[in-house]
Amino acid sequence: MVIGGIRASQLRHIAEFLLHPLWIGFVIAVILIACLFKQMEDSKSIAFGFAMLCLGGVFVSTSFLPYWMNVKLENQYPRVKDVDPKIHWVVVLGGGVSGGKAMPASDALSRASLRRFLEGLRVYRQLPEAKLILSGGSEHGMHEADSIRFNELAEMFGVPETDRILERDSMNTADEARLMKSWLKDEPFYLVTSANHMPRSIALFEHQGLNPIAAPCDYLVFQYDGKSFFEKIVPSTRNLEIFNAAWHEYLGLFWAKVIKIRA
């Protein structure tokens, strides 16, 4: 879809960049520093602004806000324990890949991609007549597609070639949903992706008239289980990563609603 001469995917990337919490914090910091260099009279207000910016950074790097944001996403769908033997499709969504072609798939695939693949494989193994759809393209051809790397792992784990279908052209989840219609049609299927990504994925696949059954994995919230209060209040870069993952999903949910309105 094109909006004002710009592709929707490009608009999404621009919006995601401009609304990234660290970018917003950087812009605010630059403005405050510029004000200091201009020796504005209201130095107390500038100092207060710096203090609030620092406190905000500390707050999002503790466990409380990232936990709250992710638990609202991850708890919407239960993990699949007993599979329905009548299901004939298992779809695994790409979750990121890096590195050159010489790097093995187990190193090139991101943590999220590896966990999604393993969960998809677990579900597939319980369905004797199922096909495994491995999804994900390569944006700008900068690296091997997620689906290609998934396929390498599937071969290593002994999944027959006749049971593997590769979707190589998608750049995002909306593409994945649109491109799989020709295979899935109106049949129900297990949709495997990260738990916090599942609400957006379900919405996008259902918007295409498909019938996904959530099979979430790659939970982030569980990492807070068993932590003491002291561990929870200590800032860490890992908490920032988890906060950013949730922020990305909430922006994605908003964008999915925009696309749905315009579609």
N, C-alpha and C positions, 0 to 999 in steps of 0.2 A: 504494500500500500504506500502511496506517495501523498504527503501532506505539504502543500506549499512548495513543491519542487524538491523536497527532501524525503528520502525513504524513511518509513516508520522506524526501521531498525537503527538508522543513523540518529534519529531524534531520541530514541531510547538511550543510546550510548551517551549522547550529549547531556541528557537530563540526569542520567546516573552519575556522570562525572561532576556536574554542577551541584548536585544534591548530596554528594558524598560527605559524610560528617567531617572527615579530616580536611577535605578541601574547604568546607565552610569555616572550620576553625582556623585554617591558614589565612583565608581572606580577612576574617575578623582580626587576627593577629597583625596582619600587614596594615590594616586601617588604623589600629591602635598605635602601632609603631610610628606610622606617618604623622599621627596627631602629636605624638611626643616630640618628634623632630621639629614640628612647627611651633613647639613651645606654647601650646594652647593654655589658656589661663585655668581651665577647668581640669587640672591635673588629677584631682581626687576622683573625678568620674572616669578618667582614663585608667587609673590604678585599679579602680573597682571593676572596670571592664576586663582587665587582665586577670584579676583574681577570679572572676566568674568563669572566664575561659579556662583557667587552670583547674578550677573545681569541676567544671563540666567534663574536662578530659579525664580527671581522676575518677569521676562518678561512672562514666561509661566503661572504664577499664576495670571496675570491680564487677563482681558476679551478679549483682542484684538486677540491674536493668537488662543486661543480655539474657539472663535466665528468664525473666518475665516476658520478654519479647519472643523468645524462642518457644517457651512452653505453650504459648497460645497458638503457635503454628504446629508444633510437633504432636500435640495431644488430640488433634482433630480426627486422626485415623489410627486404628489399632494395628499392631503388627500382625502379619499373616502367620498363623500357626497351623491350622488345618486347611489345606487347599481344596478347592472344588475340582474334582476329577473331570468335570465336563468342560473346563476351560482349556482352550487349545493355543493360547497365545501368552507369551511373557515378554513385555517390552521393558528394556533397560535404557534409561535416558543418560546421555553423556553428562559428565560432571567436571570436565576439564582435563587437559593433557598438555604436556610441554616436552621440550627436548627434541633432539634430532632423530632421524630414522635409525641411527645406530644404537640408540638407547633402548633397552628392553622394555616391553609393555608394562611390566611390573614396576618399573621406575618412572616411566613417562606418564602414566595415568595418575591423576590426583588422588588424594585420600578418598574424596567423595566418590570418584569414579570406581575405585577399587571396591569400596564397600557396596556400591550399587551393583556391580558385576557379581560379587559373591552372593548377594541376596537374590539376584535374578537367577543365578545358577542353582541356588538352594530350592527355589520355587520350581524351576524348570525340572529338576531331578525328580520331583514328586508327581510330575505330569507326563506319563509315558507317551502321549500323543501330541505334545505341545511343540510349538516352534518358538525360537528365541530371536526376538528382533533387537538388534544392537544398534543404537542410534547415536548420531552426533557427527557433524561435518567439521571441516577445518576452515576457520575464518581467515580469509586472505591467503590461504595455502601456506601459512607460516609453519605448520607442523602437520604430522599425520593426524587424520581425523580420529575422534574418539572411537567411532565404530570400527575402524581398522585395528586400533589397539585392543579393543574389546575382542575382536575376532581372533587376534593372536592368542589371547588368554583362553578363549573358548576352545581353540584347537589344542592348547596345552592340557586343558582339563578333559579332553576327549569328547567334546560335543560334536556329533556328526555334522559334516558340512551341509547335509540336506536339512538339518534342523536350524541352521543359522541364516538369518536374513539381515543384511546390512543396509541401514539408512544413512547415506553419506553426505547429503546435501543440506541439512538443516544448520542454521546459525544460532537458533535459540529454541526455546520450548514451544513457542507458537508455531514455528516452522515444523518441528517434530510432529505436532498434532495434525497439522494440515497434510503433511507428506505421507502419513501412515494410513490415511483413510482408504486408500486403494487396497491395502492388505487386510485391514481389520474390519472394514465395512460396519455392520451393526452387531458384530459378535462381541461378547464380553471378553476382557483380557486383564491380566495382572499388570499394573503399571508400577514399575520399580524406580524409585528416586529417593533422594534425601528427605527425611521426615519434614523438615521445615520448608522444603520446596514442593511438597505434595499438594497443599491447598491450591496453589497457583496452577500446578500441572493438571490437577483434576478439572479445574475450571476451564482451562484452555482446551483440553481434550473433549470435554462435554460440549463446549461451544461449537466444536466441529461435528457434533452429532454422534460421537463415539461413546462407548460404554466401559470406561475404565473401572477396575477394582483396585483400590489403593493397597500397595505393598511397600510401606515405608521402611527405611533403614537409615544408617548414618546419623543417628541421634546425637545432638550436641548437648542437650540438657542433662543427660545422665552423667556428664563429666563433673557436675556439681554435687552428685550424690556422695555422701560420706565425708564431705569437707567440713572442717570446723568453722566456727564463726570468724575466727581470725583469718583463715585461708580465704574466706569469701570476701572479706573487706580489703584484702591486699590487692592493689592494682596489678594487672599482668597484661602482656601483649596478647595472650591467648583469649582473654576476655574481650579485647578489642576486636579480634578476628570474629568471635562469635556474635558480637554486637553488629559488626559489619554484615555478616551473613544474614541476620534477621532484617536489618535495614534494607538490604538488597531485595529480600523477598517482599517486604511491605511496599516498596516502590514498584516491584514487578506486579503485585496484585492491583495496585492503582493503575498501572499502565495497561494491564489486561482489561480492566473496565473501560478505559479510554478506547482501546482497539475494538472492544465489543460494541460500544456505542456507535463507532464510525463504520463498523463492518456492514 
